[in-house]
Amino acid sequence: GDTRFGEKEIEWLIAGELAGRWPGSGYDLLRRNCCHFCEEFAELLGVRSLPPWMSSLAKTGASLADTADRISQFKEELTRERSGGGGGGNN
């Protein structure tokens, strides 16, 4: 899309605004990837955002990963309770 920013302003947006918020160490394939970067960059440029289908796979993957994490935490809690987490159980 078209933006009101010139080349120098865009360089500043990338180097001054985005570089600090998007370090390479913060990359996450599902939750903080190139599509997320592009969405923020487009917003700063004042242009249309990415089409929803571009990030739908990452969003689905993140949702599945979150569900797997919750199941794992639930299993850990059950294991702790069963291994001596206190009385009151019906055996």
N, CA, C and O atoms as CSV, one atom per row, in Angstrom:
chain,resi,resn,atom,element,x,y,z
A,1,GLY,N,N,0.805,-1.187,0.000
A,1,GLY,CA,C,0.000,0.000,0.000
A,1,GLY,C,C,0.845,1.246,0.000
A,1,GLY,O,O,2.064,1.182,0.161
A,2,ASP,N,N,0.219,2.350,-0.175
A,2,ASP,CA,C,0.902,3.641,-0.158
A,2,ASP,C,C,1.007,4.146,1.273
A,2,ASP,O,O,0.110,3.944,2.091
A,3,THR,N,N,2.116,4.804,1.553
A,3,THR,CA,C,2.330,5.386,2.870
A,3,THR,C,C,2.752,6.840,2.702
A,3,THR,O,O,3.277,7.231,1.660
A,4,ARG,N,N,2.520,7.616,3.716
A,4,ARG,CA,C,2.900,9.032,3.675
A,4,ARG,C,C,4.371,9.217,4.040
A,4,ARG,O,O,4.903,10.321,3.919
A,5,PHE,N,N,5.033,8.152,4.483
A,5,PHE,CA,C,6.421,8.240,4.917
A,5,PHE,C,C,7.383,8.171,3.746
A,5,PHE,O,O,7.148,7.462,2.767
A,6,GLY,N,N,8.484,8.929,3.865
A,6,GLY,CA,C,9.557,8.868,2.885
A,6,GLY,C,C,10.561,7.792,3.267
A,6,GLY,O,O,10.425,7.139,4.302
A,7,GLU,N,N,11.564,7.614,2.427
A,7,GLU,CA,C,12.559,6.563,2.633
A,7,GLU,C,C,13.282,6.708,3.972
A,7,GLU,O,O,13.442,5.720,4.690
A,8,LYS,N,N,13.721,7.919,4.321
A,8,LYS,CA,C,14.446,8.137,5.582
A,8,LYS,C,C,13.555,7.861,6.793
A,8,LYS,O,O,14.015,7.309,7.793
A,9,GLU,N,N,12.298,8.240,6.703
A,9,GLU,CA,C,11.364,7.985,7.808
A,9,GLU,C,C,11.127,6.480,7.976
A,9,GLU,O,O,11.012,5.990,9.100
A,10,ILE,N,N,11.056,5.766,6.883
A,10,ILE,CA,C,10.871,4.312,6.959
A,10,ILE,C,C,12.109,3.660,7.566
A,10,ILE,O,O,11.999,2.750,8.387
A,11,GLU,N,N,13.285,4.131,7.158
A,11,GLU,CA,C,14.520,3.611,7.761
A,11,GLU,C,C,14.520,3.854,9.261
A,11,GLU,O,O,14.929,2.985,10.032
A,12,TRP,N,N,14.063,5.039,9.685
A,12,TRP,CA,C,14.003,5.344,11.112
A,12,TRP,C,C,12.998,4.430,11.821
A,12,TRP,O,O,13.268,3.946,12.920
A,13,LEU,N,N,11.849,4.196,11.199
A,13,LEU,CA,C,10.859,3.302,11.798
A,13,LEU,C,C,11.460,1.923,12.059
A,13,LEU,O,O,11.239,1.326,13.113
A,14,ILE,N,N,12.219,1.431,11.091
A,14,ILE,CA,C,12.803,0.105,11.242
A,14,ILE,C,C,13.925,0.128,12.288
A,14,ILE,O,O,13.924,-0.676,13.220
A,15,ALA,N,N,14.876,1.048,12.132
A,15,ALA,CA,C,16.039,1.085,13.022
A,15,ALA,C,C,15.710,1.642,14.405
A,15,ALA,O,O,16.233,1.164,15.412
A,16,GLY,N,N,14.850,2.645,14.453
A,16,GLY,CA,C,14.574,3.310,15.724
A,16,GLY,C,C,13.408,2.733,16.498
A,16,GLY,O,O,13.465,2.637,17.724
A,17,GLU,N,N,12.378,2.358,15.819
A,17,GLU,CA,C,11.166,1.869,16.490
A,17,GLU,C,C,11.132,0.350,16.601
A,17,GLU,O,O,10.961,-0.198,17.690
A,18,LEU,N,N,11.294,-0.316,15.484
A,18,LEU,CA,C,11.067,-1.761,15.452
A,18,LEU,C,C,12.257,-2.590,15.930
A,18,LEU,O,O,12.067,-3.636,16.550
A,19,ALA,N,N,13.458,-2.148,15.657
A,19,ALA,CA,C,14.639,-2.957,15.998
A,19,ALA,C,C,14.684,-3.301,17.479
A,19,ALA,O,O,15.003,-4.434,17.839
A,20,GLY,N,N,14.372,-2.351,18.335
A,20,GLY,CA,C,14.398,-2.607,19.777
A,20,GLY,C,C,13.290,-3.535,20.258
A,20,GLY,O,O,13.458,-4.258,21.239
A,21,ARG,N,N,12.168,-3.509,19.565
A,21,ARG,CA,C,11.024,-4.342,19.968
A,21,ARG,C,C,11.042,-5.718,19.307
A,21,ARG,O,O,10.285,-6.605,19.700
A,22,TRP,N,N,11.893,-5.897,18.318
A,22,TRP,CA,C,11.920,-7.153,17.567
A,22,TRP,C,C,13.334,-7.727,17.489
A,22,TRP,O,O,13.858,-7.918,16.392
A,23,PRO,N,N,13.959,-8.004,18.636
A,23,PRO,CA,C,15.296,-8.621,18.584
A,23,PRO,C,C,15.193,-10.059,18.082
A,23,PRO,O,O,14.172,-10.723,18.263
A,24,GLY,N,N,16.252,-10.518,17.456
A,24,GLY,CA,C,16.253,-11.883,16.943
A,24,GLY,C,C,16.001,-12.913,18.020
A,24,GLY,O,O,15.396,-13.953,17.761
A,25,SER,N,N,16.462,-12.632,19.231
A,25,SER,CA,C,16.274,-13.581,20.341
A,25,SER,C,C,14.816,-13.711,20.753
A,25,SER,O,O,14.456,-14.661,21.449
A,26,GLY,N,N,13.969,-12.770,20.334
A,26,GLY,CA,C,12.557,-12.814,20.688
A,26,GLY,C,C,11.693,-13.559,19.684
A,26,GLY,O,O,10.475,-13.640,19.842
A,27,TYR,N,N,12.326,-14.100,18.653
A,27,TYR,CA,C,11.565,-14.792,17.602
A,27,TYR,C,C,10.906,-16.050,18.148
A,27,TYR,O,O,11.531,-16.828,18.868
A,28,ASP,N,N,9.666,-16.237,17.808
A,28,ASP,CA,C,8.923,-17.443,18.169
A,28,ASP,C,C,8.097,-17.830,16.949
A,28,ASP,O,O,7.301,-17.032,16.453
A,29,LEU,N,N,8.285,-19.034,16.475
A,29,LEU,CA,C,7.657,-19.490,15.246
A,29,LEU,C,C,6.138,-19.318,15.260
A,29,LEU,O,O,5.532,-19.034,14.227
A,30,LEU,N,N,5.523,-19.491,16.434
A,30,LEU,CA,C,4.065,-19.441,16.510
A,30,LEU,C,C,3.516,-18.116,17.017
A,30,LEU,O,O,2.445,-17.686,16.587
A,31,ARG,N,N,4.232,-17.464,17.923
A,31,ARG,CA,C,3.652,-16.303,18.603
A,31,ARG,C,C,4.296,-14.959,18.272
A,31,ARG,O,O,3.732,-13.914,18.595
A,32,ARG,N,N,5.452,-14.968,17.641
A,32,ARG,CA,C,6.157,-13.704,17.357
A,32,ARG,C,C,7.075,-13.921,16.149
A,32,ARG,O,O,8.298,-13.981,16.277
A,33,ASN,N,N,6.454,-14.034,14.986
A,33,ASN,CA,C,7.212,-14.368,13.785
A,33,ASN,C,C,7.190,-13.221,12.774
A,33,ASN,O,O,6.777,-12.106,13.093
A,34,CYS,N,N,7.637,-13.509,11.563
A,34,CYS,CA,C,7.727,-12.473,10.534
A,34,CYS,C,C,6.361,-11.872,10.199
A,34,CYS,O,O,6.274,-10.686,9.883
A,35,CYS,N,N,5.311,-12.659,10.263
A,35,CYS,CA,C,3.972,-12.121,9.989
A,35,CYS,C,C,3.556,-11.123,11.062
A,35,CYS,O,O,2.960,-10.091,10.753
A,36,HIS,N,N,3.866,-11.424,12.321
A,36,HIS,CA,C,3.549,-10.496,13.402
A,36,HIS,C,C,4.336,-9.194,13.230
A,36,HIS,O,O,3.807,-8.103,13.444
A,37,PHE,N,N,5.611,-9.325,12.842
A,37,PHE,CA,C,6.429,-8.140,12.568
A,37,PHE,C,C,5.792,-7.302,11.464
A,37,PHE,O,O,5.656,-6.086,11.601
A,38,CYS,N,N,5.406,-7.951,10.378
A,38,CYS,CA,C,4.810,-7.237,9.249
A,38,CYS,C,C,3.500,-6.550,9.626
A,38,CYS,O,O,3.205,-5.460,9.136
A,39,GLU,N,N,2.720,-7.181,10.491
A,39,GLU,CA,C,1.474,-6.563,10.949
A,39,GLU,C,C,1.766,-5.258,11.691
A,39,GLU,O,O,1.103,-4.246,11.466
A,40,GLU,N,N,2.764,-5.293,12.578
A,40,GLU,CA,C,3.110,-4.079,13.328
A,40,GLU,C,C,3.705,-3.021,12.402
A,40,GLU,O,O,3.385,-1.837,12.516
A,41,PHE,N,N,4.561,-3.447,11.496
A,41,PHE,CA,C,5.180,-2.522,10.550
A,41,PHE,C,C,4.117,-1.851,9.678
A,41,PHE,O,O,4.167,-0.639,9.468
A,42,ALA,N,N,3.170,-2.617,9.175
A,42,ALA,CA,C,2.090,-2.059,8.351
A,42,ALA,C,C,1.277,-1.043,9.142
A,42,ALA,O,O,0.876,-0.009,8.609
A,43,GLU,N,N,1.037,-1.342,10.416
A,43,GLU,CA,C,0.280,-0.401,11.251
A,43,GLU,C,C,1.043,0.913,11.399
A,43,GLU,O,O,0.456,1.990,11.296
A,44,LEU,N,N,2.367,0.824,11.643
A,44,LEU,CA,C,3.171,2.040,11.766
A,44,LEU,C,C,3.198,2.835,10.464
A,44,LEU,O,O,3.211,4.066,10.482
A,45,LEU,N,N,3.207,2.133,9.343
A,45,LEU,CA,C,3.217,2.801,8.036
A,45,LEU,C,C,1.857,3.389,7.670
A,45,LEU,O,O,1.755,4.228,6.774
A,46,GLY,N,N,0.818,2.944,8.366
A,46,GLY,CA,C,-0.529,3.426,8.064
A,46,GLY,C,C,-1.114,2.797,6.823
A,46,GLY,O,O,-1.921,3.410,6.123
A,47,VAL,N,N,-0.703,1.564,6.549
A,47,VAL,CA,C,-1.241,0.845,5.392
A,47,VAL,C,C,-2.093,-0.313,5.884
A,47,VAL,O,O,-2.142,-0.604,7.079
A,48,ARG,N,N,-2.766,-0.972,4.938
A,48,ARG,CA,C,-3.617,-2.114,5.309
A,48,ARG,C,C,-2.783,-3.194,5.983
A,48,ARG,O,O,-1.603,-3.373,5.683
A,49,SER,N,N,-3.421,-3.901,6.891
A,49,SER,CA,C,-2.745,-5.010,7.554
A,49,SER,C,C,-2.721,-6.223,6.638
A,49,SER,O,O,-3.355,-6.238,5.584
A,50,LEU,N,N,-1.986,-7.227,7.056
A,50,LEU,CA,C,-1.899,-8.451,6.270
A,50,LEU,C,C,-3.250,-9.143,6.224
A,50,LEU,O,O,-4.055,-8.995,7.143
A,51,PRO,N,N,-3.504,-9.895,5.169
A,51,PRO,CA,C,-4.748,-10.675,5.140
A,51,PRO,C,C,-4.734,-11.710,6.268
A,51,PRO,O,O,-3.680,-12.267,6.574
A,52,PRO,N,N,-5.868,-11.970,6.880
A,52,PRO,CA,C,-5.919,-12.892,8.021
A,52,PRO,C,C,-5.341,-14.280,7.731
A,52,PRO,O,O,-4.784,-14.914,8.628
A,53,TRP,N,N,-5.465,-14.751,6.507
A,53,TRP,CA,C,-4.976,-16.097,6.213
A,53,TRP,C,C,-3.463,-16.207,6.374
A,53,TRP,O,O,-2.944,-17.307,6.560
A,54,MET,N,N,-2.746,-15.082,6.306
A,54,MET,CA,C,-1.288,-15.139,6.405
A,54,MET,C,C,-0.817,-15.576,7.788
A,54,MET,O,O,0.236,-16.202,7.912
A,55,SER,N,N,-1.571,-15.258,8.812
A,55,SER,CA,C,-1.148,-15.638,10.154
A,55,SER,C,C,-2.034,-16.717,10.768
A,55,SER,O,O,-1.857,-17.074,11.933
A,56,SER,N,N,-2.973,-17.232,10.005
A,56,SER,CA,C,-3.906,-18.211,10.575
A,56,SER,C,C,-3.208,-19.514,10.975
A,56,SER,O,O,-3.578,-20.118,11.982
A,57,LEU,N,N,-2.214,-19.956,10.212
A,57,LEU,CA,C,-1.514,-21.192,10.562
A,57,LEU,C,C,-0.760,-21.021,11.884
A,57,LEU,O,O,-0.796,-21.908,12.738
A,58,ALA,N,N,-0.082,-19.891,12.052
A,58,ALA,CA,C,0.642,-19.635,13.300
A,58,ALA,C,C,-0.332,-19.536,14.472
A,58,ALA,O,O,-0.046,-20.052,15.552
A,59,LYS,N,N,-1.476,-18.882,14.277
A,59,LYS,CA,C,-2.461,-18.764,15.353
A,59,LYS,C,C,-3.013,-20.128,15.750
A,59,LYS,O,O,-3.197,-20.408,16.934
A,60,THR,N,N,-3.275,-20.973,14.759
A,60,THR,CA,C,-3.753,-22.327,15.042
A,60,THR,C,C,-2.686,-23.119,15.788
A,60,THR,O,O,-2.986,-23.814,16.758
A,61,GLY,N,N,-1.449,-23.013,15.334
A,61,GLY,CA,C,-0.350,-23.707,16.001
A,61,GLY,C,C,-0.164,-23.233,17.429
A,61,GLY,O,O,0.062,-24.046,18.325
A,62,ALA,N,N,-0.254,-21.929,17.655
A,62,ALA,CA,C,-0.118,-21.382,19.004
A,62,ALA,C,C,-1.244,-21.883,19.900
A,62,ALA,O,O,-1.014,-22.209,21.065
A,63,SER,N,N,-2.446,-21.945,19.369
A,63,SER,CA,C,-3.583,-22.445,20.137
A,63,SER,C,C,-3.376,-23.907,20.521
A,63,SER,O,O,-3.644,-24.299,21.657
A,64,LEU,N,N,-2.896,-24.715,19.571
A,64,LEU,CA,C,-2.616,-26.125,19.871
A,64,LEU,C,C,-1.505,-26.262,20.898
A,64,LEU,O,O,-1.589,-27.103,21.794
A,65,ALA,N,N,-0.467,-25.449,20.780
A,65,ALA,CA,C,0.641,-25.497,21.740
A,65,ALA,C,C,0.156,-25.091,23.133
A,65,ALA,O,O,0.555,-25.701,24.125
A,66,ASP,N,N,-0.697,-24.072,23.217
A,66,ASP,CA,C,-1.249,-23.651,24.503
A,66,ASP,C,C,-2.072,-24.771,25.133
A,66,ASP,O,O,-1.982,-25.015,26.336
A,67,THR,N,N,-2.868,-25.445,24.319
A,67,THR,CA,C,-3.676,-26.562,24.820
A,67,THR,C,C,-2.785,-27.689,25.325
A,67,THR,O,O,-3.052,-28.260,26.382
A,68,ALA,N,N,-1.734,-28.013,24.585
A,68,ALA,CA,C,-0.796,-29.052,25.013
A,68,ALA,C,C,-0.125,-28.661,26.327
A,68,ALA,O,O,0.072,-29.514,27.192
A,69,ASP,N,N,0.228,-27.385,26.492
A,69,ASP,CA,C,0.832,-26.912,27.745
A,69,ASP,C,C,-0.138,-27.073,28.913
A,69,ASP,O,O,0.258,-27.504,29.995
A,70,ARG,N,N,-1.404,-26.728,28.697
A,70,ARG,CA,C,-2.399,-26.853,29.771
A,70,ARG,C,C,-2.614,-28.319,30.152
A,70,ARG,O,O,-2.770,-28.636,31.331
A,71,ILE,N,N,-2.623,-29.197,29.176
A,71,ILE,CA,C,-2.772,-30.631,29.461
A,71,ILE,C,C,-1.581,-31.127,30.251
A,71,ILE,O,O,-1.741,-31.889,31.206
A,72,SER,N,N,-0.390,-30.706,29.867
A,72,SER,CA,C,0.822,-31.110,30.572
A,72,SER,C,C,0.811,-30.618,32.021
A,72,SER,O,O,1.171,-31.363,32.932
A,73,GLN,N,N,0.402,-29.380,32.235
A,73,GLN,CA,C,0.315,-28.840,33.594
A,73,GLN,C,C,-0.711,-29.600,34.418
A,73,GLN,O,O,-0.482,-29.875,35.596
A,74,PHE,N,N,-1.837,-29.939,33.810
A,74,PHE,CA,C,-2.877,-30.696,34.498
A,74,PHE,C,C,-2.347,-32.061,34.916
A,74,PHE,O,O,-2.590,-32.506,36.037
A,75,LYS,N,N,-1.623,-32.727,34.018
A,75,LYS,CA,C,-1.048,-34.036,34.327
A,75,LYS,C,C,-0.044,-33.936,35.473
A,75,LYS,O,O,-0.011,-34.804,36.346
A,76,GLU,N,N,0.775,-32.882,35.475
A,76,GLU,CA,C,1.744,-32.687,36.557
A,76,GLU,C,C,1.042,-32.487,37.897
A,76,GLU,O,O,1.469,-33.037,38.912
A,77,GLU,N,N,-0.028,-31.706,37.901
A,77,GLU,CA,C,-0.783,-31.473,39.127
A,77,GLU,C,C,-1.397,-32.774,39.638
A,77,GLU,O,O,-1.366,-33.051,40.837
A,78,LEU,N,N,-1.950,-33.563,38.737
A,78,LEU,CA,C,-2.512,-34.857,39.140
A,78,LEU,C,C,-1.438,-35.767,39.726
A,78,LEU,O,O,-1.672,-36.436,40.733
A,79,THR,N,N,-0.286,-35.795,39.114
A,79,THR,CA,C,0.816,-36.633,39.592
A,79,THR,C,C,1.249,-36.193,40.984
A,79,THR,O,O,1.483,-37.036,41.850
A,80,ARG,N,N,1.360,-34.884,41.212
A,80,ARG,CA,C,1.739,-34.379,42.541
A,80,ARG,C,C,0.698,-34.753,43.586
A,80,ARG,O,O,1.043,-35.179,44.688
A,81,GLU,N,N,-0.580,-34.593,43.241
A,81,GLU,CA,C,-1.647,-34.924,44.190
A,81,GLU,C,C,-1.629,-36.404,44.546
A,81,GLU,O,O,-1.820,-36.767,45.707
A,82,ARG,N,N,-1.404,-37.242,43.575
A,82,ARG,CA,C,-1.408,-38.694,43.798
A,82,ARG,C,C,-0.174,-39.171,44.548
A,82,ARG,O,O,-0.208,-40.221,45.190
A,83,SER,N,N,0.919,-38.411,44.475
A,83,SER,CA,C,2.154,-38.857,45.115
A,83,SER,C,C,2.340,-38.261,46.504
A,83,SER,O,O,3.462,-38.232,47.009
A,84,GLY,N,N,1.299,-37.800,47.116
A,84,GLY,CA,C,1.416,-37.326,48.486
A,84,GLY,C,C,1.045,-35.884,48.674
A,84,GLY,O,O,1.555,-35.219,49.576
A,85,GLY,N,N,0.198,-35.409,47.868
A,85,GLY,CA,C,-0.224,-34.032,47.960
A,85,GLY,C,C,-1.238,-33.789,49.049
A,85,GLY,O,O,-1.892,-32.746,49.052
A,86,GLY,N,N,-1.392,-34.722,49.983
A,86,GLY,CA,C,-2.339,-34.527,51.065
A,86,GLY,C,C,-3.370,-35.631,51.095
A,86,GLY,O,O,-3.493,-36.399,50.141
A,87,GLY,N,N,-4.096,-35.713,52.163
A,87,GLY,CA,C,-5.119,-36.754,52.331
A,87,GLY,C,C,-6.410,-36.365,51.689
A,87,GLY,O,O,-6.488,-35.399,50.930
A,88,GLY,N,N,-7.427,-37.130,52.004
A,88,GLY,CA,C,-8.757,-36.803,51.540
A,88,GLY,C,C,-9.148,-37.518,50.276
A,88,GLY,O,O,-10.264,-37.337,49.790
A,89,GLY,N,N,-8.268,-38.323,49.729
A,89,GLY,CA,C,-8.619,-39.020,48.502
A,89,GLY,C,C,-9.431,-40.269,48.796
A,89,GLY,O,O,-9.296,-40.853,49.871
A,90,ASN,N,N,-10.262,-40.682,47.869
A,90,ASN,CA,C,-11.039,-41.906,48.008
A,90,ASN,C,C,-10.338,-43.002,47.248
A,90,ASN,O,O,-10.307,-42.978,46.017
A,91,ASN,N,N,-9.773,-43.964,47.954
A,91,ASN,CA,C,-9.090,-45.071,47.283
A,91,ASN,C,C,-9.960,-46.258,47.240
A,91,ASN,O,O,-9.562,-47.297,46.713
